[in-house]
Amino acid sequence: MRWYGKLLGFVAGYLLLRHPAGALIGLAIGHAFDADWLRPKKYDPFAVLGLRDDASDGEVERAYRRLISQYHPDRLTGAADDLRLQAEDKAREINAAYERIQKLRKSS
């Protein structure tokens, strides 16, 4: 567990505001940095398909086919427009994740 963000935040907050409340604010900000709350999440195509990193090619294929058949926009003919748009977005995300996994497997 990292601790230096909390310490630096505590000291910087106290010095900047010259008040104990500033130290607490700095401590909270330092904790957020230590806990990686302020960093963007790393894109994980396996998580999109609901798989672990060590999934076999067959598991990836089955998960892809299951999800794309569930979210394919053509299956939602007659549904509300916003529901179709959500399904299209999810289908794009699933396709992108599958293509990314295929690229990763080919380059390995």
C-alpha positions in Angstrom: 0.0 0.0 0.0 1.3 3.4 -0.9 1.5 6.1 1.7 3.6 8.9 0.3 0.7 10.6 -1.4 -1.1 11.0 2.0 2.1 12.4 3.6 2.8 14.8 0.8 -0.9 15.9 0.7 -1.0 16.4 4.4 2.1 18.6 4.5 1.2 20.5 1.3 -2.3 21.1 2.5 -1.1 22.4 5.9 1.5 24.7 4.3 -0.8 26.1 1.6 -3.7 26.9 3.9 -1.8 27.4 7.1 -4.6 25.6 9.0 -5.2 22.0 10.3 -8.2 21.8 8.0 -5.9 22.2 5.0 -3.9 19.3 6.2 -7.0 17.1 6.3 -8.0 18.3 2.8 -4.5 17.5 1.6 -4.6 14.1 3.3 -7.9 13.3 1.5 -6.4 14.3 -1.9 -3.3 12.3 -1.2 -5.4 9.3 -0.3 -7.2 9.6 -3.6 -3.9 9.6 -5.5 -2.6 6.6 -3.5 -5.8 4.7 -4.2 -5.7 5.4 -7.9 -9.1 7.1 -7.9 -7.8 9.9 -10.1 -6.1 7.8 -12.8 -8.0 6.6 -15.9 -8.8 3.0 -15.9 -6.8 0.7 -18.2 -8.9 -0.7 -21.1 -9.4 -4.4 -20.6 -11.0 -6.2 -23.6 -11.4 -9.4 -21.6 -13.5 -7.6 -19.0 -15.9 -6.4 -21.8 -16.5 -10.0 -22.7 -16.7 -11.1 -19.1 -13.6 -13.2 -19.2 -10.2 -13.5 -17.4 -6.9 -12.8 -19.1 -6.1 -16.5 -19.3 -9.2 -17.5 -21.2 -8.7 -19.9 -24.0 -9.5 -19.1 -27.7 -12.7 -21.2 -27.5 -13.9 -19.4 -24.4 -13.3 -16.0 -26.1 -15.2 -17.1 -29.2 -18.2 -18.5 -27.1 -18.4 -15.3 -25.0 -18.2 -13.1 -28.1 -20.9 -15.0 -30.0 -23.2 -15.1 -26.9 -22.8 -11.3 -26.3 -23.1 -10.2 -29.9 -26.2 -12.3 -30.4 -27.7 -10.8 -27.3 -26.9 -7.1 -28.2 -27.1 -7.2 -31.9 -29.3 -4.3 -33.0 -31.1 -6.4 -35.7 -32.6 -8.4 -32.9 -34.3 -5.3 -31.5 -36.5 -4.4 -34.5 -39.5 -2.6 -33.3 -37.9 -1.5 -30.0 -37.6 2.0 -28.8 -35.0 4.1 -30.6 -32.9 4.8 -27.4 -32.8 1.0 -26.7 -31.6 0.3 -30.2 -28.9 3.0 -29.9 -27.7 1.5 -26.6 -27.6 -1.9 -28.2 -25.6 -0.5 -31.2 -23.1 1.0 -28.8 -22.7 -2.2 -26.8 -22.3 -4.2 -30.0 -19.5 -1.8 -31.2 -17.8 -2.2 -27.8 -18.1 -6.0 -28.0 -16.7 -6.1 -31.5 -13.8 -3.8 -30.6 -12.9 -5.9 -27.6 -13.0 -9.1 -29.7 -10.8 -7.6 -32.4 -8.4 -6.3 -29.8 -8.1 -9.8 -28.2 -7.5 -11.3 -31.7 -4.7 -8.8 -32.3 -3.1 -9.5 -28.9 -3.2 -13.2 -29.6 -1.7 -12.9 -33.1 1.2 -10.6 -31.9 2.1 -13.0 -29.0 
